[in-house]
């Protein structure tokens, strides 16, 4: 537990003084009690239980005051709370390498089935968008609550050549921030005509923005997340690591899912062959940069479990939160209890 105003904890030095004052007052009462002819008779009349009860309300008040002083320091803690995500972007690889059968019946079929299950379990207040990517990326289903439209978009996938993970991230960001001037066409126009993944310059993505962009802490944007699934390595488009930094600057978390076997597979189709291998290091880097997580799925059941874990994580998530209200409520409850006990036992609030 940490504190936003740790300086306020200096007030805690008053607690030992209050305890000393209470002990001093008890001493004065004992001296006054010596006026009785037989103090032992008074003690017998009161009983040990009554003497203990006399100290309970002040003890409760002391604990309540301690909690109130902690509340003044504004404590924070990492707690599990309901998620505030109202948009989830599913970015799914539809490159031809997804035909590999190391994940039964093949990677694309397993990915589609897991995505269907994930969509079916989303809360009603969560919108889902679908971005597909191969040699480029496109938004195939804008954000919607309509699960039938989402399932239909998944069923329409048509596999293509190449893999552009960076493009998938850029299009996903433009879906989350439609008015921020994030334009994949502008990025591709500025990166030149060379082959392979190109360096992504950040300023062009803000050309259309109405106000200068100010980066925020990574993972701090609560309203949307990106789930990126792929089975291969980037072969074209913007650099995916640079694209991930763009997401990190906007606080958007990216949860990456790698599908396929560790050694990859030689895929032969339509007269050509290629080895398809998962680039786990890049996916881990993307997740780490954005404060997301990386998941590996080596089989169809594994992939289903990954989406189940993601669904649970998106419904409830751990966040650093101020818990001042909890300490204040506890202090108020103990104060009320102390007053009630004092009234019940001694017919006074003291």
N, C-alpha and C positions, 0 to 999 in steps of 0.2 A: 504494500500500500504506500502511495506517495501523496504529497500534499501540494496544492496550488499556492497556499499561503503558509508555508512552514514557520514563518516568523511568529504567527499567532500562537504557536505551541508554547511560547515563553509564559503564557498565562497559566500553564500547568503548575508553575511554582507556587501558586496560591493554594493548591490542594493540601499540601502538608501543613500549611498555616491554619487552614480550616479544621483539620484533624486535631492539631494542637489546641485550638480554641475550644473544640468540643470536649476534649479531655479536661481542660481547665475548668469549664463549666460544670462538668461532672464532679470535679474535686470540690467546688464550692457547694454543690448540693449535699455532698457527704458531710461537710462541716456543719451545714445547717441541720442535718439529720441528727447530729450528736445532741441536740437539745432534748431529744426524747429520752425518757428514763431508761428504756431498754431497747436498744437498736436491734438486738437479735430477735425480739418479738415482732418488730416491724418487718424484718427480712423474712421471717417465717410466714407472716401474713401475706406478703407479696408473692413469694415463691420464686424458684429459679427461672421458670418459664416466663413469668412476667418481666423479670429483669432482662432476659434476652430479647423479648419483644420490644422493650423500650428502645433498644439500639437499632432495630431493623429499619424503621422509617428514616432516621438520619443516614444510615448506610446506603439506602436506596437513593436518597437525595445526593449523596456524594458521588455515586456511580453516574447518576443522571447529569450532574455538573461536569464530570469528566467527559462524558459523551458529547455534551454541548460544546465544551472547549475544543474537542477534536473536530466537531462540525465546523467551528469557526475557521479552522485551518484548511477547510475545503479538501477533504480526502478524495483520492481517486484510486480505482482498482480495475483490474481486467476481469470483467464479468460476462457471463453468457446472457445475451438479450435477443429478443425477436429481431430479425433482420429488417432493415429499411429498404432493401432493394425492390424497386418497382419495375426494373427492366433487366432482363438477362439476354445477352447476345450469344447465340450459339454459332461459332465459326467452325465449319466442318470442311475437312479436306475431301475433295472429289476428284483428286488426280487418279490416273489409271493404276497407279501402284496400289490403290485401295481394292483392286481385284485379287490381290494375293490371298491365298487360302490357308496361310499359317494360323489365321484366326477363323474358325469355322462359322458358317459355310464360306464366308470370305469377309475381309475387313469392312467393306462398305455396308454389307447387309447387317453385320453385327453392330456397326456404328449407328445405322438407321434405327434398328430395333431398340438400342439403348436410349437413343434420343427420344423416341416415341414414349418410352416409359417415363423418362425424365419430364417431358412436357405434360404428360397426364397427371403427374404428381405435383405440379406447380400450384401454388395458392391462386385463388381467383383474382386477387389484386395485383398479381405479378404479370407484367407484359413480357412476351418473349419475341425476339427477332432472330432471324436465321440468315447468316452470311455463308455462302459457299465459295470455295476458292480452289483453283488449280493454277493455270498459267496467270490468271488474274483473279480478282475477287469481286463479288457482286452481292447486293442485298436482295435475296430471293423472297424474303417475307418481312415487310416492315413490322415494327412493334405492334403486337396485338394481344388481346385476351382470348381470341377465338382459337381454340385448340384444333378444330377441324381444319382451319386454314394452315396452321403450322404443320400438321401431319401431312397435308396435301403437298406442301412445299418440300418436305423431306422425300416424299415419294417421287417427286419430279426430278431428282438429282440425275444428271447425265455426266459421266466421267470424261475428263479431258486430260491433256498432257501438261506436264510441268507442275511445280509447287511454288506458290508465292505466299509464304506465311506473313511476310511484312505487309503485303497488300491486304490480307485478311484483317490484320490489326487496324490498319488505317481505315478501312471501310467500316469496321465495327465501331471505331471512335466517331466517325462521321454520323453513324446511326444514333449514338448516344448523345452527341452534341451537333444536331443538324444545323445550328446557326453559328457555328464556330469557324466556318471557313475551311474545314478539313476536306480536302478534295483529292482523291486518288489520281484523277486525270492530271491535275496540276503537278502532283508529285512525280508522276511518270514523265511528264513533259520536261521537268527540270533535271531529272537524274541522268539524262543523256541516252545515247543509243547503244551503249555497251551491253554485252551479254552478262548474265548472272545477276546476283543481288547487288544493288547499288546503294551507296551511302545516302541516307535520308536527311535532307537539310530541314531543320525545324521551322525556320521562319516562313517558308511558303505555305505551311498549313494554317497560318494565321492571316493570310492576305485578305480573306473575306470577313474577318472578325470585326465587330463594331468597336471593340475596345481592346487596348493592349492586353495580351495574355500574361497572367502572373502564375507561375508554377505553384502547386500546392504539395503538401507532403504525400509521398507515395502511399497508396491504399486508403486515403482519407475521404474519397468520394463515396457516400453511402448509398446512392440511388441506383447504381448500375454496376454490373460486372460482365466480364467476357469469359466464356468457356471456349477454349480453342482445342480442337482435336485434329491431329495429323498423324501420318504414319511415315513421313519421309523427311528429307532435307530440302532447304530452300534452294531452288534452281533459278529463280528469276524474281524480278520485282524489288522493292525496297528492302534494305537490310532489316531483318526482323528484330534485332537487338535495338537498333535506333528507333524502330516503330514502338517497341516496348517502352523505351524511355519517354516517348510522347505520351503513352498511356500513364506512365508513372508521374509525369509532370501534371497530369490532370487528376491524379488520385484514383484512377480506375484500376482495380485488381484484375489480373488475367490468371485464370486457372487453366493450366495446360494439361492435356491428356495425350500421352503417346500410346499408339496402338501398333501391335506387331511384335515379332520376336526380336530378341537382342541381336542376333546375327543377321537378321534380314532374310530375304529370299530372292532368288532369281525368277523374275516374272517374264513369261513368254506369251505374247499375244499379238495377233495380226502381223506376223512376220518379223517382229522385233523382240529383243530380249534386254532386260536391264535388272541390275541388283537394286532392290529397294531396302533401304536401311534407315532406321529411326535415328534422328539426331537428338538424343536425349539431353546433351549438354546445353544446346540452344534453348530447348523447352524449359529446362531448369533455370537458366539465366533469365528468360522472359518472366517466369513466375516469381523469381526472387526480386527482380527489379521492381515489380509492381506490387509486392507484398502478397502475391497469390500463392498457390501451391502447385507442384507437379505431381501427376499421377501416371503410373505405368499400367497398361492393360495388355497382357500377353495372350488373353483368350476372351471369348465372348462373355463367359460368366464374370471374368475380372472387369470387363468394361461395364457390365451392368452394375456391379458393386461400386465402381468408381462414380457412376452417375447417381447412385443412391447416396453415397457419402457427400457428393456435391450438393444434392438436394437438401440433405440434413444441414449442411454447413450454410447454405443460403437462407434457410428458414430461421436457424438460430446461429449466431456467430459471437465470438468473443471480441469485446471492444473495451478499450480504456475509457472508463466512464466516471464522472464525478458522483460520489455516493454520499454527499452531504445530507441529503434528505433522509437517508436511512438512519444516520446517527442522530439527526434532529428528532425524528419520529420515536426512536428508542428512548431518548432523553425525556421527551414529553410523556411517554407511557410510564416510565419509572417514576417521574415526578407525580403523576396522577395516582399511581399505586401507593406511593409513600403517603400522600395526603389521605387517601381512603383508609389505609391501615391505621393511621394516627387517629382519624375520626372514629373508627370502629372500636379501637382498643382504649383510647384515652379521651375521646370526645373533644378533641382539639387538634388543630393542624400545627404540629410542632415536632 
